[in-house]
Amino acid sequence: MDQQRREELLSVNSALLNQVHDMMDTFAQQQTRLGEVREQLDELRVQATSSDQAVTVTVDAVGSVVEVRITPAAMRSTAEQLGQLVTGVAQEAARSAKQQADALLEPLTEGMPDLPDIVPGAPSLRAGRAPQED
């Protein structure tokens, strides 16, 4: 191996080593924050209420229904209408919970490079994520 090629490889190796050190520093900072975020996610509750105030649904951070409140006025609708109303309100609450949970998790991924940033030509780990709904 000639001297120029060796120097190129040492330079690339040094750059990769710097990236790894930066990633490790970022990881250590994020690990500290992770406990706080986990607590916030455990405590997260999101409510949605129908436009007529007849149904309120509360969900947790992953969109699981925690509570459903139905007013006496809601009982005037048919079973099918009430079911659709509860479903719609629950879906709205779940969407909102996902957005809030994503917002809490976002800082944990900041500063971390994607795989192609480290290994040229490697597949992206972020590309498989579903697009954010607005």
C-alpha positions in Angstrom: 0.0 0.0 0.0 1.5 3.3 -1.0 1.9 6.2 1.5 -0.8 8.4 -0.1 -3.5 5.6 0.1 -2.4 4.9 3.7 -2.8 8.6 4.6 -6.3 8.7 3.0 -7.4 5.7 5.0 -6.1 7.1 8.2 -7.9 10.4 7.5 -11.2 8.5 6.8 -10.6 6.4 9.9 -10.0 9.6 12.0 -13.2 11.2 10.7 -15.3 8.1 11.5 -13.7 7.9 15.0 -14.7 11.6 15.6 -18.3 10.8 14.4 -18.5 7.9 16.8 -17.2 10.0 19.7 -19.7 12.7 18.9 -22.5 10.1 18.7 -21.5 8.7 22.1 -21.5 12.1 23.7 -25.0 12.8 22.2 -26.1 9.3 23.4 -25.0 10.0 26.9 -26.9 13.3 27.0 -30.0 11.6 25.5 -29.9 8.8 28.0 -30.2 11.3 30.8 -33.2 12.9 29.2 -34.8 9.5 28.4 -35.9 8.9 32.0 -37.6 12.3 32.1 -39.4 11.6 28.8 -40.5 8.2 29.9 -42.1 9.7 33.0 -43.8 12.3 30.8 -45.1 9.6 28.5 -46.4 7.5 31.4 -48.3 10.5 32.7 -49.6 11.8 29.3 -53.4 11.8 29.0 -55.2 13.4 26.1 -58.9 14.2 25.9 -61.1 14.9 23.0 -64.7 15.9 23.2 -67.4 15.8 20.5 -68.6 19.1 19.1 -71.9 18.7 20.9 -70.1 17.9 24.2 -72.0 14.6 24.4 -68.9 12.3 24.4 -65.4 12.8 25.9 -62.7 10.2 25.5 -59.4 10.2 27.3 -56.4 8.2 26.0 -52.8 7.6 27.1 -49.6 8.3 25.2 -50.1 5.3 22.9 -53.7 6.1 22.2 -55.2 3.4 24.4 -58.6 4.5 25.8 -58.4 5.3 29.5 -61.9 6.7 30.0 -65.1 7.4 28.1 -67.7 9.8 29.4 -71.1 10.0 27.8 -73.7 12.6 28.8 -77.4 11.8 29.1 -78.0 13.9 26.0 -75.9 11.4 24.0 -78.3 8.6 24.8 -80.9 10.3 22.5 -79.0 9.1 19.5 -79.2 5.6 18.0 -76.7 3.0 19.1 -75.0 3.2 15.7 -74.7 7.0 15.9 -73.3 6.8 19.5 -70.8 4.2 18.4 -69.6 6.3 15.5 -69.4 9.4 17.7 -67.3 7.5 20.4 -65.1 6.0 17.7 -64.5 9.4 16.0 -63.7 11.1 19.3 -61.4 8.3 20.4 -59.5 8.5 17.0 -59.1 12.3 17.4 -57.7 11.8 20.9 -55.3 9.1 19.7 -54.0 11.3 16.9 -53.4 14.1 19.3 -51.7 11.8 21.8 -49.4 10.5 19.0 -48.5 14.1 18.1 -47.7 15.0 21.7 -45.7 11.8 22.3 -43.7 12.4 19.1 -43.0 15.9 20.2 -41.7 14.6 23.5 -39.5 12.0 21.7 -38.2 14.3 19.0 -35.3 15.8 21.1 -34.0 12.3 21.7 -33.2 11.8 18.0 -31.7 15.2 17.4 -28.0 15.2 16.7 -27.9 11.5 15.9 -26.7 10.8 12.4 -28.5 8.4 10.2 -26.7 5.2 9.0 -25.8 6.6 5.5 -24.1 9.6 7.3 -21.7 7.1 8.8 -21.5 4.5 6.1 -22.0 5.8 2.6 -24.5 3.8 0.6 -26.0 2.2 3.7 -29.8 2.2 3.9 -31.5 4.9 6.0 -32.9 3.9 9.3 -35.2 7.0 9.2 -36.6 6.3 5.7 -38.9 3.6 7.0 -40.7 5.9 9.4 -44.3 6.8 8.5 -44.7 10.4 7.4 -46.1 12.8 10.1 -49.8 13.6 9.8 -50.8 17.2 10.2 
